[in-house]
Structure formats: structure tokens, C-alpha cells
Amino acid sequence: MYDVEIERLKDNMISFVLRQMKTYVRQENYELQQRYENIVMLCRQCFMYQDRSMMENLKSMIYELNDDLREGDGIREHRRYEYIIRENSRISEEMLLVALSRKYDTSTIDVNLDAELIVLFRQIWLSGKTTPAVITALNDFISRSDSFMLTFIVYAMMLRCVRYYDRALVRLLMEMRTPESFVALSVVMMCHAGRIANDNSQHEAFAAFLADPLCCSRMVQALNLLLRTNETLVIAREFEKNIYPEVMKKRTDLNINEIIDKGKNPDWEALLEGSPLMEKMRRINDMQLKGKDVNFATFRAMKGYPFFSDTAHWFFPFTLNYRELNSVKGMDEKGVELLARVANICDSDRYSLFLMFGAMGIHNMEAALGNMGVSKMNDLQDMVDDSLKKADEVQFGLRLRYSVMNIFRFYNLAPNHSDFVSPFDVKIQPNSIVELRDLFDTETVATLANAAFSAKAYETALNIYRSCVDQIIDSDIHLFQKMGYCHEQMGQYGSAIDYYNQSDVLLPDDVWTLRRLAHCCRQEHETDLATCVRIQRRLIAAVPDDIAAVRAFVDWLMKYEFYDEAVPLLYRLEYATPCYEVWNMLAHSLMMTGKKEDAAKYYAKACKATEAEPDTFVYAAINDMLCGGQGCEPLLREAYGILNDTKAFMQLFYIGYADEMMMNFTEEQRDIFTNTINKIIIES
């Protein structure tokens, strides 16, 4: 383990130092140059003697140098923010101290206050290394801020720590202990997992913070929600692929203006009831009732308003005192208050909804929102009153959820979101929890892995499972099933088979495992065919009435030409689900196994089906000829009639097994068959 740590340090640290060399030369900062030379010398000594205390000293020196360099580089990391490049970090600090010393009265947020808040947000987010003076000012600012400003300031600190890890700000977030601060800390942990894991002082700080059971529980809640955001994208794709197109097809039948302004269109419910669209919408509604974020796909199209051009506006808590709400003339006050209390949407979505109603000229917001699911203002007020009576922990959990939704929308939908290191990045998330697993107990790590698994973040889940498989397997007998399924969903069928085989040892003859194992064997071309047959036989024996399993096995047997084993299974399918495809496969299998008379019976059934393909008629004609019959001409004419193309018709005799079966013709049969083909072509 120590050798691995040395090698990782060697790769990461030396490359870091060399990468920064041009910065030292350009700045002509002799102090930094001297520190650089000391680090290089200590690197060589560390790798030569492999001394642990020397290595800890080296890491500390490099992290301190990194902090100072990042402060000097400032906002140059962000290519779209040239207008905020700092000429002098001292001036920036002075400006931030002045901004923090002001009093912000959020009881009425006018244009001027809005501009001041945007400036404050930028100065915190884009500031350099925090000094004791800045931390003192932030502490004082937090102590006298209302809930609006507390929430607002946490998001600015979060973006600052994601851009550049700041120990003092992280410590300040730990002290705040609001729902938003727990989410912010979780985001910072995911983006800087390697830094926290390798920096002893920060690792100890987080360990001490998580030693408090309440803090640990809330951090796990926040991390759980962050990991589950992958499911939000899955739901959004489902909505855009299967629901939105169908809604657009029916838009001419749905009078939207009547629905919003006058109540429900009398025909729209009857139009949707019983349709596949209604069933899909019910499924989405069930997901929402289970606490899943199903509104992302709906609101992503409403983020194009100028309001969202400023980064700060994505994190504004929704308030009735904000100027944007007062700018929409004629909006009813009850409707605005109703919007502030609608459940299951975050603050940025509330602003989106309000701006959309304003743009559409809908002033009776109470009626519009009522037809979106809230029938009466009084009903909603009762809901709010009931929710306020709930336990504080439930309210805390709701705020955690809305905070994650807010952050998720910013990192995916903001115009400049590509400038930010995202905690939802597929390159960051899979390894972040693994690097920090020693901060949590085994049960917590398993919970986070299961959260990622449920959200279909399979790479993340797999990495976490791997990191603690020996500890989890005793408490989760289905662990190897989950790891195999992760590999399967990632297309790594060979690895999936290995884990499913291990699961099969722990849970012999488990039907779910056999199904997945059989599927992976069919997909993995390098699997031994005998092994694949054995697994699928076990599955069929375990679930003999499962027609889908039998059909999948038959398709695989036909692919690899195991016709003898396919025939009895095809007879079973023909009894359970008689159809053209089964008749065609059964006839072909019987013909290939030499049972031509039996094959003729099923070719006759297949040829009578309306969906019969041209090659079915060709094979039926060949089989008829092999049986000594004289009925090939009408069958070949049917094939030509479907294609109505001479070239395509001739190709039927050189694809599949037609030419192979024609090799069994006698010379007389070959002449008859060839003359019949030529006759059909000439006459056509």
C-alpha cells in the first residue's frame, strides 16, 4: 500500500511541479522559484529513501504552494470571465470586505439591491485566497443575515470552493450547518475527493465533522441525493423521447387556453384516458410521488430568459419581495403567493414558471396553477400548514432536496455551465466516494453505492462496491448480482458473467441470476458455447412456463445452428404462442434436421400468414422439391410477387442456407427448379 502511495505521489506531484514552472518564470517571483526548487529536491529525497514523514512534509509543501499559485492565477482558469480578471489581489480583498460590511435589506429587492447582490456573489465566488480578515468579515456577515442572504451566500462559497479549494471557507461551511451548507460541502467533497483524501489536515477535519452522528446523517442524505441525480437525466430522456412527442401530436386536440384560463377542456381527459400517453404520464406521476425529480425535463426549456444570464440568479431564493415579480403587471397577489408554496419544485423553477406566465400574459396565476394540480388556494394552505407541523428533520430533508435540484439545474442548464467543474461529471463522480470511503462506516458506503445503483449510475456504484466488497458481502448477499448487473449495463458482459457465477454459488438456482447470466452468455461472443447451453438449460428448467426465456434460448440456438435442441422448444412455443415466426423457425429446423415432411406442414402454415417473408416461400419451395413434390412454382411466384424485382429475387437463392439445401437436389430436381425460376422471371 505504501509503495502504491509513493508511485501515485510521484506521478501526480512531479507533473504538478513541472506544469507550474512557466508560471514562476513568467511572474519572476524568486520566492516561488526557491520554494519550487526545494520541492523538487525533497521529491528526489522522498523517492530515494521512501520515508513516510518526508512524504507527508512534501505533500504539505506542495499543497501550500498550490494554494498560493491558484491565488495568483485567479480567474484565468475560466475562459469566459475576462471582465473579472484581477489585477491585484489586495484590491479584490478590499472590495470584498467593503461588500461584506454593507447591510442588505431584502424586505424589498429593487434594481439597485439586485445589482449589489450580484456583485457580492461574484466577489465571493471569484475571490483569491481568503485571509483572516475576510473570514472574520464573513462570520460577522453570516451572524446578521436573514435566511435569504444565508442561502445566497452559501452557494457563492460553494462555487468558490469548487473552483479553488479553500480550507477556511470549508471550515466555515461546516460551522453553518444549514441544509444548503451540507449540500455545498457534499459538492466540494465530490469535486476535491483526491485533495481531501491526500491532505492529512483536511482529512482529519472532515473526519471530526462526520464524527457527529447528526452531521454524518445529513451529509449522507446530501450525498445520496447528489448520486441519485443521474436518475433525473434518465427520466428527462424518457420524457423527451416517449412523452413530449406524443403530447405534441395531440396538441391540436387540446385547447391549452381553455385549460389554463377557463378550467379543464371537457374533451381533453377523454382524449387521453386509456391511451399509452396517459399510462406513461401516470408512471411519471408515480415517480414524483416517490420523491424523484421529474420536473427537470419540463423546466429545462424555461431557462432561456435574460434573468438566468447572471450566475447569481440561479441561486436566488424565491421571494415575494423580488423585483422580477413586481415587474409583471396585473399579476394577482394570491397567485404569486401560491407559486411560492407549490411543492416539488426548486427556487429556480419557481422563477421560470413565473416568468413563463408573465411572458404568456397569464395574470390569473391562481387559476392556472390550480389546473396544474392544485385545485384551491385553501387546499394548498392546508397542505402547507400540515407540512409545517412535520418534524424538523423532514423539513430539513426537503430543503436538502430542493438545494440539490437547484444546483443540478445550474450545472446542466446555465449558459456558462461548461466553465465549471461539475460534481455530476461522469469523470469525477465514479471515483469521488471511493477516495473518501474511509470517512464513513461500511453501512453508509453500502447505502451510497445502492443509491448510485438505483439511479442507474452504474460506474459509480461499481467502483464503490469494489472498494469494500469484502466488508459488504457478509451483509448483502445480493452484492455480486448488483456488481454483475453494473458490468452488464456497461456492456462488459465477460466481467458480468464472472460476478453472476459468484452469485450463483451463493444463491444456487436463483432465477434472476440465471436470467441475467443467460442473457450475458448470449451477448458475449467469447463465451464457451457448451457453457452457454448449460446455463440456458438451467434457466428453462427453473421457469418452464416462461415463454420469453424459451424464445430467447431458441433464437440463440437458431443463431448457432443447434437445430436438434431447438426443435422440442419450438414445439413448446408453437403450442403456447402459434405465430408466423415460430412456424417459420420450426419448419426451418425440421428441414435442417432431415424431417422434411414435418417441415412441409409448418411451412404451409407460415406461408398462409399475412406477414410471410419472400425467403419463407423459397425455403418452402426447396423443401417441397426435396420431398418429391411438384408444388414449387406457386411458392416461387409468391416470393417474386412480394419482391417484384428480378435481382432481389435471384439473391434469395444465394443467401442463408438456400444454396446449401439446393445441393441436395437430384439432377432432375435441379433442372425442374431452375426452369421454374427462369419461367417466372421471363413471364414477369
Disulfide bonds with the S-S distance in Angstrom:
none
